[in-house]
Amino acid sequence: MKISRRCIRFWSATPALWALASGSAFGQKPVVKPTTPAPSTKTVPEKTTTAALPAESSDPAVLKVGDDQITKGDFEFMLSTLDQNGQQQLAAQGRKPFGEQYVMIILLYKQALSDHLDATPEVRRELAMGRLRTIAQAEYQHLAEQTTVTPEEEDAFYKAHMQDLEERDIREVAVIRKTQGAATNAQGLDDDAARQRAETIRKALVSGADPAKLIQDYAVANTVLIDAKPNRIRRGQLIATLDKPAFELKDGEVSDVIETPQAFVFVQIVGRRVPDLKEGVLEIENAIRQQKVNAEIQQLRQATKVWMDDQYFAPPKAVTPPTPAAAPATPKKP
């Protein structure tokens, strides 16, 4: 349990296949997607093959849709671009579901060409934007691959950011608030009861009560949630009002009860640790590499004339809450 910071389109049905990599090379290598074809300017499409690479005898076809074929190399390349969730799905379900999704995409693609949708301004603009993102992503990855990180830089970064690597083992408790106007049997407790239940559990933890006993006495599915085992967190993983005390309190101490729109919550500090350099070397290396790539991108920007319309890109104006109407004056008694 984590009290964390938390135009449906066709592609949402196949997020693992077509989600664009965000460009974060650090912790996860940027993914380069196949280059999107340039927008068509023809009103009647030519015969189009959907294979990304020419078929070769050493690269047999593994999927055919009408006259089009997808080779093993093409399909394996697509699988290599899956994000972490996609890779987990692939390991659990195998290739068949992704093959079926690919077939669906090709069928709709071919039908769209027949309907001349590739010639519409909206699709042409989206194709151009997809090509722009793909090639930019390829350059980002190229910069990351060309960047080196020395052991001396890793050691210096570790010493400078040791506090950021610090971890806490915490036990979280949440008492869900019943939505205003919800039915009597809806999950959650009324605000007064929810706050009182949270304070009762907090006092018990402060006095040294056994968490297993508290779970037995107070936990209610989907209403009163008490961690049986602590969770390990880093700074910034909790909402701000819990994150600060989580890294300020001592082991065994308990935060105040915090009110959120969904629940009354608090945390108990169970333990703390700081990973050594060897444990965090990959994360540190990636962070340094990202800093260097960002610096290179900044140099590119400084070497190129960039103009932005300040009026168009102005920050949003602060919304002033309406002033409550003044209460009518109470008439004086005659």
Contacts in CASP RR format, 6 or more apart in sequence:
PFRMAT RR
TARGET T0000
AUTHOR 0000-0000-0000
METHOD contacts of the structure
MODEL  1
MKISRRCIRFWSATPALWALASGSAFGQKPVVKPTTPAPSTKTVPEKTTT
AALPAESSDPAVLKVGDDQITKGDFEFMLSTLDQNGQQQLAAQGRKPFGE
QYVMIILLYKQALSDHLDATPEVRRELAMGRLRTIAQAEYQHLAEQTTVT
PEEEDAFYKAHMQDLEERDIREVAVIRKTQGAATNAQGLDDDAARQRAET
IRKALVSGADPAKLIQDYAVANTVLIDAKPNRIRRGQLIATLDKPAFELK
DGEVSDVIETPQAFVFVQIVGRRVPDLKEGVLEIENAIRQQKVNAEIQQL
RQATKVWMDDQYFAPPKAVTPPTPAAAPATPKKP
1 172 0 8 1.000
1 174 0 8 1.000
1 225 0 8 1.000
1 227 0 8 1.000
1 231 0 8 1.000
2 172 0 8 1.000
2 231 0 8 1.000
2 233 0 8 1.000
2 237 0 8 1.000
2 238 0 8 1.000
3 172 0 8 1.000
3 174 0 8 1.000
3 238 0 8 1.000
3 239 0 8 1.000
3 242 0 8 1.000
3 260 0 8 1.000
3 263 0 8 1.000
3 265 0 8 1.000
4 237 0 8 1.000
4 238 0 8 1.000
4 239 0 8 1.000
5 236 0 8 1.000
5 239 0 8 1.000
10 108 0 8 1.000
11 18 0 8 1.000
13 101 0 8 1.000
14 101 0 8 1.000
14 104 0 8 1.000
14 105 0 8 1.000
15 85 0 8 1.000
16 82 0 8 1.000
16 83 0 8 1.000
16 85 0 8 1.000
16 86 0 8 1.000
16 89 0 8 1.000
16 90 0 8 1.000
16 98 0 8 1.000
17 78 0 8 1.000
17 82 0 8 1.000
17 98 0 8 1.000
17 101 0 8 1.000
17 102 0 8 1.000
17 105 0 8 1.000
19 83 0 8 1.000
20 33 0 8 1.000
20 130 0 8 1.000
20 133 0 8 1.000
20 134 0 8 1.000
20 137 0 8 1.000
21 30 0 8 1.000
21 31 0 8 1.000
21 32 0 8 1.000
21 33 0 8 1.000
21 81 0 8 1.000
21 83 0 8 1.000
21 137 0 8 1.000
23 30 0 8 1.000
23 137 0 8 1.000
23 140 0 8 1.000
24 30 0 8 1.000
24 290 0 8 1.000
25 140 0 8 1.000
25 141 0 8 1.000
25 144 0 8 1.000
25 286 0 8 1.000
25 289 0 8 1.000
25 290 0 8 1.000
25 293 0 8 1.000
26 283 0 8 1.000
26 286 0 8 1.000
26 287 0 8 1.000
26 289 0 8 1.000
26 290 0 8 1.000
27 282 0 8 1.000
27 283 0 8 1.000
27 286 0 8 1.000
28 83 0 8 1.000
28 84 0 8 1.000
29 141 0 8 1.000
29 144 0 8 1.000
30 137 0 8 1.000
30 140 0 8 1.000
30 141 0 8 1.000
30 144 0 8 1.000
31 80 0 8 1.000
31 81 0 8 1.000
31 83 0 8 1.000
31 137 0 8 1.000
31 141 0 8 1.000
32 81 0 8 1.000
32 134 0 8 1.000
32 137 0 8 1.000
32 138 0 8 1.000
32 141 0 8 1.000
33 81 0 8 1.000
33 134 0 8 1.000
33 137 0 8 1.000
34 52 0 8 1.000
34 77 0 8 1.000
34 78 0 8 1.000
34 81 0 8 1.000
34 134 0 8 1.000
35 131 0 8 1.000
35 134 0 8 1.000
35 135 0 8 1.000
36 127 0 8 1.000
36 130 0 8 1.000
36 131 0 8 1.000
36 134 0 8 1.000
37 127 0 8 1.000
37 131 0 8 1.000
38 127 0 8 1.000
38 128 0 8 1.000
38 131 0 8 1.000
39 118 0 8 1.000
39 123 0 8 1.000
39 124 0 8 1.000
39 125 0 8 1.000
39 127 0 8 1.000
39 128 0 8 1.000
40 118 0 8 1.000
40 119 0 8 1.000
40 124 0 8 1.000
41 119 0 8 1.000
42 119 0 8 1.000
43 116 0 8 1.000
43 119 0 8 1.000
44 116 0 8 1.000
45 113 0 8 1.000
45 114 0 8 1.000
45 116 0 8 1.000
45 118 0 8 1.000
48 110 0 8 1.000
48 113 0 8 1.000
49 67 0 8 1.000
49 68 0 8 1.000
50 65 0 8 1.000
50 68 0 8 1.000
50 70 0 8 1.000
50 106 0 8 1.000
50 109 0 8 1.000
50 110 0 8 1.000
51 68 0 8 1.000
51 69 0 8 1.000
51 70 0 8 1.000
51 71 0 8 1.000
51 74 0 8 1.000
52 70 0 8 1.000
52 74 0 8 1.000
52 77 0 8 1.000
52 78 0 8 1.000
53 59 0 8 1.000
53 71 0 8 1.000
53 73 0 8 1.000
53 74 0 8 1.000
53 77 0 8 1.000
55 61 0 8 1.000
55 69 0 8 1.000
55 71 0 8 1.000
56 71 0 8 1.000
59 71 0 8 1.000
59 72 0 8 1.000
59 73 0 8 1.000
59 74 0 8 1.000
60 71 0 8 1.000
60 72 0 8 1.000
61 69 0 8 1.000
61 70 0 8 1.000
61 71 0 8 1.000
61 72 0 8 1.000
62 70 0 8 1.000
62 71 0 8 1.000
62 72 0 8 1.000
62 75 0 8 1.000
63 69 0 8 1.000
63 70 0 8 1.000
63 75 0 8 1.000
63 99 0 8 1.000
63 102 0 8 1.000
63 103 0 8 1.000
64 70 0 8 1.000
65 103 0 8 1.000
65 106 0 8 1.000
65 107 0 8 1.000
65 110 0 8 1.000
68 106 0 8 1.000
68 110 0 8 1.000
70 102 0 8 1.000
70 106 0 8 1.000
75 95 0 8 1.000
75 99 0 8 1.000
75 102 0 8 1.000
78 98 0 8 1.000
78 102 0 8 1.000
79 90 0 8 1.000
79 95 0 8 1.000
79 98 0 8 1.000
82 89 0 8 1.000
82 90 0 8 1.000
89 97 0 8 1.000
90 98 0 8 1.000
112 118 0 8 1.000
112 123 0 8 1.000
117 123 0 8 1.000
118 124 0 8 1.000
118 127 0 8 1.000
140 293 0 8 1.000
143 293 0 8 1.000
143 296 0 8 1.000
143 297 0 8 1.000
144 289 0 8 1.000
144 290 0 8 1.000
144 293 0 8 1.000
147 289 0 8 1.000
147 292 0 8 1.000
147 293 0 8 1.000
147 296 0 8 1.000
149 285 0 8 1.000
149 288 0 8 1.000
149 289 0 8 1.000
149 292 0 8 1.000
153 288 0 8 1.000
154 277 0 8 1.000
154 281 0 8 1.000
154 284 0 8 1.000
154 285 0 8 1.000
154 288 0 8 1.000
155 277 0 8 1.000
157 284 0 8 1.000
157 287 0 8 1.000
157 288 0 8 1.000
158 165 0 8 1.000
158 277 0 8 1.000
158 280 0 8 1.000
158 284 0 8 1.000
161 284 0 8 1.000
161 287 0 8 1.000
162 274 0 8 1.000
163 235 0 8 1.000
164 234 0 8 1.000
164 235 0 8 1.000
165 234 0 8 1.000
165 274 0 8 1.000
165 275 0 8 1.000
165 280 0 8 1.000
165 283 0 8 1.000
166 234 0 8 1.000
166 235 0 8 1.000
166 247 0 8 1.000
166 272 0 8 1.000
166 273 0 8 1.000
166 274 0 8 1.000
167 232 0 8 1.000
167 233 0 8 1.000
167 234 0 8 1.000
167 272 0 8 1.000
167 273 0 8 1.000
167 274 0 8 1.000
167 275 0 8 1.000
168 232 0 8 1.000
168 233 0 8 1.000
168 246 0 8 1.000
168 247 0 8 1.000
168 269 0 8 1.000
168 271 0 8 1.000
168 272 0 8 1.000
169 230 0 8 1.000
169 231 0 8 1.000
169 232 0 8 1.000
169 269 0 8 1.000
169 270 0 8 1.000
169 271 0 8 1.000
169 272 0 8 1.000
169 273 0 8 1.000
170 227 0 8 1.000
170 230 0 8 1.000
170 231 0 8 1.000
170 233 0 8 1.000
170 246 0 8 1.000
170 267 0 8 1.000
170 268 0 8 1.000
170 269 0 8 1.000
170 270 0 8 1.000
170 271 0 8 1.000
171 205 0 8 1.000
171 211 0 8 1.000
171 226 0 8 1.000
171 227 0 8 1.000
171 230 0 8 1.000
171 231 0 8 1.000
171 267 0 8 1.000
171 268 0 8 1.000
171 270 0 8 1.000
172 225 0 8 1.000
172 226 0 8 1.000
172 227 0 8 1.000
172 231 0 8 1.000
172 265 0 8 1.000
172 266 0 8 1.000
172 267 0 8 1.000
173 198 0 8 1.000
173 201 0 8 1.000
173 202 0 8 1.000
173 205 0 8 1.000
173 224 0 8 1.000
173 225 0 8 1.000
173 226 0 8 1.000
173 227 0 8 1.000
173 265 0 8 1.000
173 266 0 8 1.000
173 267 0 8 1.000
173 268 0 8 1.000
174 198 0 8 1.000
174 224 0 8 1.000
174 225 0 8 1.000
174 263 0 8 1.000
174 264 0 8 1.000
174 265 0 8 1.000
175 188 0 8 1.000
175 189 0 8 1.000
175 194 0 8 1.000
175 195 0 8 1.000
175 197 0 8 1.000
175 198 0 8 1.000
175 201 0 8 1.000
175 223 0 8 1.000
175 224 0 8 1.000
175 225 0 8 1.000
175 263 0 8 1.000
175 264 0 8 1.000
175 265 0 8 1.000
176 187 0 8 1.000
176 188 0 8 1.000
176 189 0 8 1.000
176 194 0 8 1.000
176 222 0 8 1.000
176 223 0 8 1.000
176 224 0 8 1.000
176 225 0 8 1.000
176 262 0 8 1.000
176 263 0 8 1.000
177 188 0 8 1.000
177 189 0 8 1.000
177 190 0 8 1.000
177 191 0 8 1.000
177 194 0 8 1.000
177 261 0 8 1.000
177 262 0 8 1.000
177 263 0 8 1.000
177 264 0 8 1.000
178 186 0 8 1.000
178 187 0 8 1.000
178 188 0 8 1.000
178 189 0 8 1.000
178 190 0 8 1.000
178 191 0 8 1.000
178 194 0 8 1.000
179 186 0 8 1.000
187 222 0 8 1.000
187 223 0 8 1.000
188 194 0 8 1.000
188 222 0 8 1.000
188 223 0 8 1.000
189 197 0 8 1.000
189 223 0 8 1.000
189 224 0 8 1.000
194 263 0 8 1.000
194 264 0 8 1.000
195 257 0 8 1.000
195 259 0 8 1.000
195 264 0 8 1.000
197 218 0 8 1.000
197 224 0 8 1.000
197 264 0 8 1.000
198 257 0 8 1.000
198 264 0 8 1.000
198 265 0 8 1.000
198 266 0 8 1.000
199 257 0 8 1.000
200 218 0 8 1.000
201 214 0 8 1.000
201 218 0 8 1.000
201 224 0 8 1.000
201 226 0 8 1.000
202 254 0 8 1.000
202 257 0 8 1.000
202 266 0 8 1.000
204 214 0 8 1.000
205 211 0 8 1.000
205 214 0 8 1.000
205 254 0 8 1.000
205 268 0 8 1.000
206 254 0 8 1.000
211 226 0 8 1.000
211 227 0 8 1.000
211 228 0 8 1.000
212 228 0 8 1.000
214 226 0 8 1.000
215 226 0 8 1.000
215 228 0 8 1.000
218 224 0 8 1.000
218 226 0 8 1.000
219 225 0 8 1.000
219 226 0 8 1.000
230 270 0 8 1.000
230 271 0 8 1.000
233 246 0 8 1.000
235 243 0 8 1.000
235 247 0 8 1.000
236 243 0 8 1.000
237 243 0 8 1.000
238 246 0 8 1.000
238 267 0 8 1.000
239 258 0 8 1.000
239 260 0 8 1.000
241 258 0 8 1.000
241 260 0 8 1.000
242 255 0 8 1.000
242 258 0 8 1.000
242 265 0 8 1.000
242 266 0 8 1.000
242 267 0 8 1.000
245 255 0 8 1.000
245 256 0 8 1.000
245 267 0 8 1.000
246 255 0 8 1.000
246 267 0 8 1.000
246 269 0 8 1.000
249 255 0 8 1.000
249 269 0 8 1.000
250 269 0 8 1.000
251 269 0 8 1.000
251 270 0 8 1.000
251 271 0 8 1.000
251 272 0 8 1.000
252 268 0 8 1.000
252 269 0 8 1.000
252 270 0 8 1.000
252 271 0 8 1.000
253 268 0 8 1.000
253 269 0 8 1.000
254 266 0 8 1.000
254 267 0 8 1.000
254 268 0 8 1.000
254 269 0 8 1.000
255 266 0 8 1.000
255 267 0 8 1.000
255 268 0 8 1.000
256 266 0 8 1.000
257 264 0 8 1.000
257 265 0 8 1.000
257 266 0 8 1.000
258 264 0 8 1.000
258 265 0 8 1.000
258 266 0 8 1.000
277 284 0 8 1.000
END
